Amino acid sequence: MRRTTFFPYVNNIPRRAFNISFVEQIILGWEGEDIFKFGRTIIPFTADDVALILGVPSVGLDVPINGPVQKSVLHSHFSNTEKFDREGIKKLIRGIIKSNETDDVANTVRLWILLLLSTFLAPRTNFTCPPQMLHCLDDLNRVKDFAWAAGFQKLILNKMGDAHEAAMNNICGVKTLAKRNYKSDLEGKRFIYGCSAALCVWLLEHTRLQTPINKIVFPRILRWEGPKKRKVQHMAKNLTSDQILLRLIPHSEEEWLLSGLESSNKVVEGGEEEEEERREKKKEEDRKESEETGEMSPSKWSTVMSEMRNELRGVVCRIEERDMQTRRELEEFGTKLDSLFKQLKSYMAERKSSTTAPQNEGKGMTNMGQTEEGRDSSTSPAPMDVDELEKVVQMVVNVGTLNREEEKEEYEVLAVEEEENPEPTISIKHGQQLLESRRDFSGNDLLPEEQKQIVHSFLSQTIDWTKVMNNRWDGYVTRQHVHDILFGKVIVDDAIDIGYQFLIEKMENSPNQYHTCTYTPALLVHSFQSRKAKIMERVKMMESSLPNIASKANIDKVDLLFFVLYTSNHWHLLVIDVKKKRATSYNSIKGSSKYMAAARRWVTLLDAFFKFCGIIDDPLELVYDDQCPDQSYDSADCALFVIKFMETISRKGEIEWTFNQADMKYMRAQFAIEILTHASAKSLTM
């Protein structure tokens, strides 16, 4: 047993092979479930990858890591109370190692496998493996039939959410570990289960961070050693697509790990001659059959198909890498065109003005990029032909539309869109206004005629960054923001603040129907949420910036506190029930670990803030609501959901959700009309 591949890992702490900071760099790239993101590239952490790295099969019987514990042979032979940790297993092996009894020999093998699981392949805290795995060792002849790689992969990801939170807190100044604990006095530290060395090797196999110490060796974990240069660790988060291999391609000797079939290269000890004779006989039979039928033999066909599959995998990987490079170039091109588009719009407006007033052409038109002071002293270039200019603008629109479709899931709305052109395009040649497409806004068919006229009147005018309405927190929305609300685009933080301002007016008109609530502006919340500073530094800044919630006297007067969080281009709501000391997360996208982690971090910050201000000493209970309505995956309505969440929760009585995704078009139109009507009543510029 001492001559086996993994024996060195049984007595040594695996962390010595790979530095803790390298593990943390990988954990910081975790995006939820089995997805990791490095730079702009997403890499899945799959069971097949674990199989190739550790040399264990990824298909077969399920390997449980949680749930009820079945009584195993080891439990029956030793004791249900026996502690199967590293030292306990070694003690049991020493007790039966010299025995020649059949049961003792079998149990020695089981204990040796269990020792490997507990110390390297599947360790949890205190060097113990999940007790559910012991049942898989009952029949030694069937150990190879289990999908061990799938079990190891699930175990590694089991505590990844806590480890990711700990790594993020470490950046913010909270002293936590993103790896297993090795000291009993480190209370409250985060850790990950399973083989962390496999996670490190997984990144090295998928990237070109360093060169392996061996080119081809089985299993692949033996090809690598921990990065010795710190710059290699820092490079992990800055990887580019040309440094990343999206899929690992198995060698012919490794294919049995992924297919569930034992390798054809394995023969029984002492039977090499018989195996060679059998192979030659098989080849001869296949050759004769192929000559008689004119068809390829099954074994030859299998070999050819295997080679073709490997070649196709390599082609797919190269295509994906090329597509990532093309996407980056397209993004950069779109950004440049966006800048050019804004200049072209200004030029077109001035060109139109010069057409209607030719007598002022020499002195009334400013060239693109030319200052007001310098325009009279410089010579104007020949004006661009209007038809050519319209073609350029149309090209910009087409590129912007392509980008928008590719990035739709992340709600990245480019400024170059067909509906986003802020002013009616007037063809000097034909003199015709193209306004009809502007009226196809969200909820157009759902509005009464009077409200349609309000919107049509708004869209018939210039869509620019002119201020439409101020809110109570020195923010404002512009005509462009209202346009975005109408056409289903992302709603900005100032518009969310205005949504709550409208709710305040309802509360003031009907105080008996609403709870007493306090709201913190969305942009202010995000500034504390995203600030990379130690918790106590942020707490002190919050005390000076949020006086309305920084004293116990003020907090005792309210029932609910509203905080709008912004995480990865998504708005979600956190509500604090002061009386119940409870924090509830309301999210229109449920189950996402990164949004849940953001809510946990904000609650942790609030706990420190309330304790520092002498308001609440006990930590808040965090609850994730699963009853609030969901948004569709392809919508950008998260901000509107947050506004409707606050309206619903602020009402007294039982919470009743009376809206869903299907209502969002109408609600967007109503929200825009409410802003326009309010602005008109206040006599602000439209």
Salt bridges, closest charged atoms under 4 A:
GLU31 OE1 - LYS594 NZ 3.92
ASP49 OD2 - HIS206 NE2 3.07
ASP62 OD1 - LYS154 NZ 3.12
ASP85 OD2 - LYS83 NZ 3.83
GLU87 OE2 - ARG86 NE 3.75
ASP104 OD1 - HIS77 NE2 3.83
ASP138 OD2 - HIS135 ND1 2.95
ASP145 OD2 - ARG142 NE 3.93
ASP162 OD2 - LYS159 NZ 3.27
GLU165 OE1 - ARG190 NH2 3.93
GLU165 OE1 - ARG600 NE 2.91
GLU205 OE1 - ARG220 NH1 3.21
GLU205 OE2 - ARG223 NH1 2.86
GLU225 OE1 - LYS228 NZ 3.12
GLU254 OE1 - ARG220 NH2 2.87
GLU255 OE2 - ARG309 NH2 3.36
GLU275 OE2 - ARG278 NH2 2.77
GLU275 OE2 - ARG279 NE 3.49
GLU284 OE2 - ARG287 NH2 2.35
ASP286 OD1 - LYS282 NZ 3.82
GLU291 OE2 - ARG287 NH1 2.67
GLU320 OE2 - ARG247 NH1 2.91
ASP323 OD1 - ARG322 NH2 3.30
GLU331 OE1 - ARG40 NH1 2.27
GLU361 OE2 - ARG351 NH1 3.73
GLU372 OE2 - ARG375 NH2 2.26
GLU406 OE1 - ARG327 NH1 3.72
GLU407 OE2 - ARG327 NH1 3.30
GLU417 OE2 - ARG404 NE 2.96
GLU417 OE1 - LYS489 NZ 2.83
GLU420 OE1 - LYS489 NZ 3.39
ASP484 OD1 - HIS483 ND1 3.84
ASP484 OD1 - LYS489 NZ 3.98
GLU505 OE2 - HIS678 NE2 3.50
GLU508 OE2 - ARG472 NH2 3.66
ASP556 OD1 - LYS552 NZ 3.78
ASP559 OD2 - HIS515 ND1 3.88
ASP559 OD1 - LYS579 NZ 3.47
ASP618 OD2 - LYS581 NZ 3.62
GLU621 OE1 - ARG582 NE 3.74
ASP630 OD1 - LYS590 NZ 2.26
ASP637 OD1 - ARG668 NE 2.68
GLU647 OE2 - LYS506 NZ 3.97
GLU647 OE1 - LYS644 NZ 2.92
